[in-house]
Amino acid sequence: MNQTEITRLFPVRIRRALAKACPDMKQLYEIRLRVNAPVILIYQGKEFFLTEDGRLSPRETEACFAGAGDLKETMEYISSYSMYAFEEEIRQGFLTIQGGHRVGIAGKTILEGNKIKSVKYISYINLRLSHQIKGCAAPILPYIIKNKRICHTLIISPPRCGKTTLLRDLIRQVSNGSSYLDGVCVGVVDERSEIGGSYQGIPQNDLGIRTDVLDCCPKAEGMMMLIRSMSPEVVAVDELGDYEDIHAIESVIHCGCRLFATVHGSSIEDIKRKPLLQRLMQEKIFERYIILHYEKRAGEVKAIFDERGTSLYDYKRRQGILC
């Protein structure tokens, strides 16, 4: 990840401070700007305030503050002075930029009927940096393949614990093939452009040679589109969210496709308490549950369970890191 690629998106004052404060861009996950509020970074898994002299401080009193002009200038750089070209993305509340990085925005919404037409007076920006960690899914491959068949797999993770990073590499390895399994066709519904990080329709992240991507498409609709048009053997989606997603999952499975998905949570018990997922668990739809946590770094596997709730891997017992 090129430091200049990231820092150039910000006004000179913030740009210089970032360049000094974050020499290792692989450890930088978020940069948040809010009008009349301190600039906040998520670096090495922790929250810091950016200082004017380019340090990361835990103290708010040392932070540099962002003004309305800073956010306006940042949006001009992000959009290459062509905000109108990003109207559809702005309506959805985020833009994906070159490199696969996602810029979340908030401010005053403009409504057309009951639907959001646009967002203006952008007063909040969250740059989430895209991180590829190639090979991080390799250690879990033996757990998700049974009798030379890919298992329906649900990745469960708290925020910022690497679920999308793990899913991305899992897609790549299944698509390219490995010593465990020949490569297969994978269909990805990338509703928020976080998996592939597509820019002008081209994924900026490596998802493998047999992968097809529907970018900025609702998951439920996209899953059925891919099945009808691209004949994938595996369908992958990020962050299951509503009952339409669940109904589409059932259709995917009935069509004979294998499924990779993620959801927010910290344990199997968390998922059991979600009305949205209770029936899928009762019917043993998912054959593997991968639980992530943040012990020393994002993306560490805490536990792996099968559809019956039998533990296949336990972090405390093994005291090892899979990714």
N, C-alpha and C positions, 0 to 999 in steps of 0.2 A: 504494500500500500504506500503510495507516494505521498509524502508529507505536504508537498506543494499543492497537490491535487485537492487536499482538504482545506488547507489554510487560505488558499486563494478565494474561497467562498465568503470570506469575512472581511469587514473593514480593516484598514491598515493597522489600527491600534490593537484590535483583537488578534489579527493575523500574526503580528510580531510576538505577542504574549503566548499564543498557542505554539509557535515554532520553538520557543524556549522551553515551555512547560512540558511538552509531550514529544520527547525524542523518539520514543518507540510507539508508532502509530498502531501497532498490532494490539497494544494494551488499552487503546482508547475506544470506547463504545458509544458514548453519547456526548453531544455538545448542546446545551440548552440556553437559548436566549429568550428573555422576557423583558418587555418594556419596563424601564425603571426598576429593574431587579438584577441581582448578581448573575454573572455568567457561571454556569455550573457544568462540570464535566464528570462523566463516569469513566474513571481511569483505574485499571487493574482491579476492577470490580467494586471500587469504592467511590463515594461522592466527594468531589473537591470543588472549591471556589477558585476561579482563575484570577490572579492578581495582575495589576498593571505592569509589573516588572517581570512577568513570565514565570510565576511560581504556582504550584498547586497547594492551596492552603485549606485546612479544615475549618478555618475561622471566617465567618461571613464578613466581619469587620475589615478584612484585608482585601475583599473582592473588588474587582472592577465591575461597574454596572453598565448595562446596555440601555441605550436610549432609543427612541422611536426612529431616529435617523439611522442608527446601526442596523436595525431590523429591515428598514426600507432598502438600505444599501446591500445587505445580505441577500434579500430576495431578488434584487436586480442582478447580482452576480450569479445566483443560482439559476435564474431563468434566461441568462444571457441577454438581459434587457428586453425580453419578449414574453411578458407575463400572459399575454393573450394566447400564446401558443400552448400554454399549460392550463387552459380554462377547465378542461375535463378533470385533470388531476387535482387542481385546486378545489374543485367542487367536492371531491372525495376526501379532502383534508390532508393530502400528502403528494409529494412529487418524488419520482425516482430519477436520480442524476447519473451521469457517466461514472462508472465504477461500481454501480449497483447500490449506492448509498441512498437511504430514504430520508426525505425531509418532511417531517410532520409540521403542520401549521394549524393555528387557531386564531380566531379574531371575531369580527362581526359577520354573521352569516346573512346572505341575501336569499330570501325565499321566493319561490314561484309556485303558488298554491301551497301545498304541504311538503314540497320537496326543496332541498337546498340547491340553489342555482349557482352560487359562488360564495367566496369568502373574501371580504375586503377589510381594510384596517388590520392587517396581519400584525398581531402584537405578541405572538408566541411562536417560537421556532424550535424544533427538536431535530437535530441532525443525528440519525442513527447510522453508524458506520457498518458497512457490510464486511464480514470477516469470513474468509474461506480457510478452513483447516483441513487440507486434503489428507485423507488417511485416518481421520479421527473416528470414522465409523467402522474401520476394519475389525477391531476387536469384538464388535457386537454381531458381526455377520454370522458366526457359527450359531449364535443364539436364535436368529430369526429364520434360519433355514432348517427344515425338518423333512427328512426323506426326499431330499433334492427338490423341495418345494418351498417357496417363499411364504412366510406366515403373515397374516394380517397383523400389523404392528401399530401400537399406539405409544407415542413418546409423551411422557408426562413430566412437566417441568415448571418450577416457579419462574417468574420473569427474570431475564438476564442470566439464565443458567445454560444457554446454548442449545435449546431445542431446535431452532431453525438451522443452526450451523450443523448439528448432527444429522438432521433430516436431509439437508443439502448434500452432504457427503454420502449418505446412505443411497440417495437417488443416483449420484454419480457412479458409485461402485456397482450398484445393481445394473445400471445401464451399460457400463463398460464391460462388466464381467469380472470374475475373480477366480481364484483357485477353488472356491466353494461352489460357484455356479456360473454358467455361461451368461453373457449379457442378454438382457431382455428389453423390450420396448416399455418405456415409462411415460405416462401422461401426467403433467404437473398443472394443477390449477393454482395459479399464483395471484390470489385475489389482491394482495397488498404489495406486490412486486418485491417481496422480501426473500423469496427462495432463489429465484433466478436473477433478481435485480435487473430486469430488462430495461434497456435504454433504447428508445425508438424501435421497440419490438425485438431487440437482440439481447439475450441474456448476457449479463456481464460476468456472471459466475459460471463455473464449469459444472454442468449438470449431466455430462456424459454424452456419448455419441448416438445413443438410441432414445433420446429424450425429446418430447414435444411439449411446448409450454403454451398455455393460455394465460396471457398476462392481463391483470386488472379485470378479471372475470369473477362474478359471484361463484362460490364453490359449488353450490347445488346444481346450478345450470351448467357450469363448466365441466363437471364430472360426466354428465350425460352427453354433452357435446363431444368430449374426447372419446368416449366409448363408441359413439356413432360414427365419428369421422376418422379416428387415428388407430383404433384397435389396440389399445395398450394392454400389456399383461399386468402392469402395476399402475395404480393411480395414486398420486401423492398430493396431499393438501395440508395446509398449516392452520392451526388454531380453529378447531371445531367450535361453532358458535350458536347455532340455532337448530330448530327442529327440521327445517328444510335440508340442512346439511345431513342430518341423521337419516332422513328418508332417502336422500341421494346415495348415502353409504350402503343402504340396504339394496338399492338397485345395482350399485357397482358389484357387490358381492354376488348377487343373483346372476349377473352377467359372466361370472367366472373370473373376474379380475381380482388381483391381490391389492391390498390397501395399506398405505402408510399415512398416518395422520398424527397431529400433535394436539395437545390441550394443556391449558394452565392447571397446575396442581402440584402438590408435593408428595402425594402418597396414593396408594390404591384406595384408602379410606376416603380421601378427598373426592375421588372420582365416583365412588359409591354414593356419595351425598349429593351428587349433581343429578337432578331429575332427568336432564337431557341424556345422560349416558347410562342410567340405571338399567334400562332394558337391554342395551347392547352388552352390558356385562352379564346380565342374567342369562341371555341367550348365547353367551360365550362367543360373540362375533370376533373379538380380537383374541388372537392366539398368543400374542406376546405384549407385555407391558414393560416399557423401558422407563425407569424413574431416574431423573437427573437431579443433581444438587451442585452446590458451589462450596467445595471444601478448600481446595487450594487454587482452583481456577474454574472457569465456566466449562460446562460440558462433561463433568465427571459423572459416571454412572453410579448411582446409589444402589439400585436393585433391578433385577429382571424377574418377572413372573410369567407363568403360562396362563392359559385361559381358566384353569382351575384354581389359580391363586398359589400354585406351588412355586417356591423360590428357586430360581435357576442360578442366581448370582446375588451375593450380598456384600456390600462395600465393607461393612464392619468385620465380616468374617474373613474376607480376602485381603483387606487393607491394600487394595490395588486400585489403579486408575485405568479405565478402559479407553478414555479418549481425552 
